Amino acid sequence: MLEGLRQLGFAQVMATPHMRPGLFDNSAESLRHAYIEMERGIDPKRALPERALSSEHYFDDVVFSRILAGQALPYPEGHAILLEFYDSDFPFSVDHRLADVIRKGMTPVIAHPERYKPVAKDPEILERLLDLGAAALLDIGALVGKYGRVATRTAEELLERGLYRAACSDAHHPKDIRDVERGLEWIHRHYGEEEVTELLSTGPRALLGGLS
């Protein structure tokens, strides 16, 4: 995956393995250990993208408690944290919980909103969360049908509304790199090189550096 992303022009890659109790029972400590082991297996002479570790946090009660307790894995420097929600609905208390995360000094980054059914039905739901101080992260493969027609249509609408702060590969396997390539080509074809730079470079760097 790293080699494929390098060939597409990625200079830095953020590893965001899942933290989802009951499905991916990872803790911050176990993920740090796995990341160190991975790095030990990489030849330092290889021309690969720079790497760093974070996590995609499933925003349930357990993980929310970890976030507040400082037991999560926000992006390096701690300015933002990646959150994943239920596919079918958002927690009833999502507004208050996002406010709690913001009070901890972190921007909540909403992973792949185009794949959530409530957002597909009503994009205004996402706009409201962004108004609270969250940021939206596009899974670029959604633009080329990786998750079906509804996700593609929703991604196109959210992009047209300018709701995405950044985009990501969301690559889980080497075969996903082809979808990343096609997604990059789609953005370039419809919005131009400037939008590619904004979503894949400027936006991510802004999130990592801390948004006002």
N, C-alpha and C positions, 0 to 999 in steps of 0.2 A: 504493500500500500504506500509506504514512504517513497519508494522508487517511482511508482506511478504518479504520485502527487508532485514529486520533484519535476518530472517530465512535463507536467502541466503548468509549471511555474511557481508552485508553492515554495516559499522560502522558509516558512515557519508552520509547524503543525501542533495543534493542541489536542492531546489525547484526553477524551472525556468518556471513560468507561462508565457504565451505569451503576447507580446506587439505588436499588429498588428492592427492599425487603420482601422475601417470599419468592422472588424470581432471580434477582442478581444480589445475593446477600454479601455485598461488598461494604467494607468500612473504609474510612480514610486511610487507616493504617495498612490494611491489606492491599489497597490499591497502590500506595506508595511502595510497598515491598515488591509488588508485581512489576511496577514501572522500573524500579532499580534493576531487577533481574532482566527485563527486556533490554535496557540500555547496556548491560554487560555483554549481551549477545550481539551487539551491533559493532561492526568493524569501524573504528573511528576514522579510518582513511577513506571511507565511502562518502561520496558527495551527496548527502541526504539532507532534507530540511532540518532546521533546528527544531527541537522538541521540548515540550513542557507538559505538565500533568494537571488536570482538573478532573471534574466528574459531571455527569448528567444526573441531577438529583430528582428522583421521583417525589413530587411534592405531596406526600401523605403525612400523617401525623408523626410517624416515627422519624422520617428524614427531616421534617420541619423542626422537630425537637433537636435533632443533631445540629442543624444549621444555627439555631439560637444558642446552642451550647458550645459552638466553636469546634464541632467534630465533623464538619463537612469539608469539601475540597473546592473552594471557590477558585476562580481563575487566579493565576499568579499575581501577587501584590494585593489580592483581596478586594479589588474594586467592584467586581461583578461575580455573579454566580449563575450557573446554567440550571434551569428548572424544567422538568417534564411533568405534564398533567395527564389526567385521565383522558382517554380518547373521546368518551361520550359526554363528559361534563366537567365543569370546574368546581372545586370545593366551594361550599356555601360561604365560607369565611375567607375566600381568596383575597378580597380587598384588604382586610385587616392583616392577613399573613404577609402579603407583599409589603405592606407598610412596616411591619416588624422587620422584614429583611432589609428594607431601605434604611431603617433606623440603626441597623447594624453597620451601615456604611457601604452596603453593596447594592449595585443595580441588579434587579432580577431580570435574567435573560430567558425569555420564553422560547424553548426549543420547538422547532417545526410547527408553528401554529396552524399552518395550512392542513395539517392532518387531524385537527380536532373538529369533531362534528359541530359543536356549538358555533365555532368561528366560521365554518363553511355555510351554516345557515344564516348567520348574522355577523359580518365583519365588525360591526359596531362594538361587539363584545371585546374584541382585541383592542380597538381604539380606546375604549374606556380604561383597560389595563395599562396601556401605554401612557395615557394621561396621568395615571397614578405614579408613573416613574419607571415602569418596566421597559424593556427593549425586546424586539422580536428578531429571531434568528431563522433565516430561510434554509431549509434543507434543499440544496440546489437540484437534487435528483427529482424532486417533485415537479419541476418544470417540464420534464421530459417523460412523464408518465410512470415513474417508478412506483408510485403508490396508488395509481388508479386515476380515473378522470376527475373525480370530485376534488381530490387533493391538487391536481394540476390546475383546475379551474380556479380553486381558491387561492393558490399561490400566485397565479397571474393577476387576480384581482387585488390581492394585498400588495403586490409589487407595483401595480398601477396606482394604487392609493399612496404609495411611498411609505408604507408602514414598517418595512424591514430596516433594521439598523445595520445588519450584517448578514452574510451568508456563510454556509459551511458545507463541507463535503459529506458529513455524516456517514463516512465510509466504514463499513464493518468487515468487508472482505475485499480482496484484490479486484474481484469482478465489478465491484461498485465504482471503480475508477472510470470506467467507460461512461457511466451515468453522469459523473462529475464533469467529464470532458464535454458531453453533449449539453449539459446544463450551462456551462460556461459559454459554449457556442450560441445557445439560445439567447442568453442575456446580451451577448455582443451583437447578435443579429437584430434584436428588437430595441435595445437601448444604447448600444455602443460601448466602446472601451472605457469611457469615463465611469459608467455604471458598474462595470466589472471591477474596476479599481476601488470604487466606493464600497461595494459590498464585500469584496474579498481582501481588501487591504486597509483602506482608510477606516471603515466602520469597525472591523475587529480590533484594530490598534486603539481606537477611541474607547471601546469597551474595556480593553485591558488596562488602559491608562486612567480610566475613571471619568465618568460623565458628570457634568455639572447639573 
